[in-house]
Amino acid sequence: MSVKNSKVTILGVAAAFVLPVLIAKLALDNGWFTQGATNKGELLQPTRDLSTVFASEEPKWRLVYSLPAHCDQACENAIFSIHQVWMALGRETERAQATVLVSESSDATVIDKLGEEQNLHVVQVSENALNRAITAEDSATILLVDTLNNAMLRYPVSGDKQTAIQRSRDILADVKKLLKLSRIG
């Protein structure tokens, strides 16, 4: 074998290993493909710390909705959704909790109805603590909170019943996946 052939062979082998790495790097840097994301909710970056709200609560995965001053159809759908998702968890319900945050300004008629519901956990929070914990953009959404009290995913609420049901399926898929992967809570 000649020296020229051996140099070509070495360059060919090096190119076979280096070229795919360079192409992959270019593809990542230039966004040539959609990156895989399996979560259905909007990932919160950074997460929201809700430790002040849940300081006295035991660690659980939580579906959290903050009850507004006036509960419209979207609000009712959100409460229904977190309850249905919690029930759909089956034997995993002990690890999760459907939680409604209420403050002094929350809709009093809905608070009375929530008191009758056994499977919804109602947490009374002061208006100041609620405003510090939940931002304005998170107030009309359902939040998925981990066992360390960090809100990590956000789901919009809808006044349309069919849309709310579809979003409930999305929430359920995310919660089941997180419970399967998590050993805590």
N, C-alpha and C positions, 0 to 999 in steps of 0.2 A: 504494500500500500504506500502510495506516495505521500509526501508531506502536505501537498496541496489538498488531497482527499481527506486526510485526517483533520486538517484545519476546518474544512467545510463541514465535516461530521460534527466536530465539537461546536461550531457555531450553530448548526442545525439543532443539536440537542439543547444548547443554551437558549435558543429562541423558543423552542417548544415549552420551556418552563417559564421564561421571563415574559413572553408575549401575552399569555392569558392574564397574568397578574397586572400588567400595564393596561390592558383593555378593561379589566374589571375596575381598576382604579379610575380610569377615565369615565366609565359608565356611572360609578357612584358620584364622582365630583360633578358631572354634568346633568345628573338626574334623567338618564336615558330610559329608566324604567320606574314603575311605581313600586315603592318599597312595601313589603308585606306588613300589614297590620291586621291583627285578628280581633281587636276590640271593636265593638259597635258604637260605644259612647265616645264622647270627646275627651281625650286625655288632658288633664289639667297640668299645665307646666307653669309654675311650680304647683305642687299640691297645696291644698288649703288645710291649715292646721285647725282642727275643731276640738282640741283638747280642753279648752275652756268650757265648751258646751257639754262634753261627755266626760268630764273629770270624775264624777262619782258613779259612772256606769261601768259595768263589766265589759271586758274586751269582746267585741263581736264585729262581724261584718254588718254594715248598716246600709239600708236604702233610706235616704233622708230627704224629706220634703219640708220646706219652711212654709207654714200656713200664712197667707197674706191677710190683709185687713178685710178684703172682700173675696170670698171664694166663688169664682165663676166656674163654668163648665171645664175649663182646662185644669183648674185646681181639683175639682172633683175627680176628673180622670186620673190625675197624678196620685191622689190618695188611693183610688181604686187599683191603679197599676202596681204601686209598691206592695199593697196587700196581696194582690194576685201573684206577683212574682214570689213573694215570701212563701205563700201556700204551695206554689208549684215546685219549691225546693224539696218537698217531701221529707225524707229522713234527715236532710241537712238543715232543716229549719232551726234546730238548736244552735247552730253556728252563726245564724244571721238574724237580723231584726228589722222589721219595717217600722221606721221612726218618723214621727211628725213633730217638728219643732213649733211650739206656740209661744207667743209673747203677749204683752198687754194689748197690743194693737191687732192681734189676730181675730178673725171672724168668730164671734162668741157662739153663734148657732151651730157652727161646724164643730167647735170644741166640745159642745155638749154631746153631739153625735159620736165624736171620737171616744168619749168616755164610755160609751156603751159597747164599743168594738173591743173585743178581747185580744185580738191578734195584732193590733196596732199599738206601738209603744209611744206614748206622748211624753215629750220632755218640755217642761216649762223653762223658758229662758228669758232673761231680762232683755229689753229692747237694745240696750247698749252692747251686751255680750253677743247678741244675734247679729247686730250690724258690724261688729268687729270680726266675727267668724265667717259670715256669709257676705260675699261681695254682691253688688247690685246685679251683675251679670249672672250670678248663681242663684238669685232669689226665686226666679220662676222656672227652676229646673229640678230634676231629681238628681241627687248626688249619691255616688257609691263611695262609702267611707270604709277604710280598712280597719283592722284591729288596733292599730296605733292611733286611731282618730284622725287620719289624713284623708281628706276628700280627694279622690284620684281620678274619677270619671264623672262626666256630667252628661245628662240626657235631657233634651228639651221636652216640654209638656205640650200637649195639643188639645184644643177644644173639640176636635173631631174624634169620635169614639173609635173608628177603625184605625186611624193613625196612632192613637194612644195604645191600642191593642198590639199593633205591629212594633211599636217602641218597647212595649212590655216584653215582647219576645226577644228583642235585642238585649234588654237589661238582663233577662233570665239567662241568655247565652253567656254573657260576660260574667255574671255572678257564679254560674255553675263552673265555668272555666277557672275562675279565681279560687273557688272553694276546693276544686280538684287539685290545683297546684299548691295551695297553701296548707301548711301543717298547723298553723296557729288559728285560734278562733273557732 
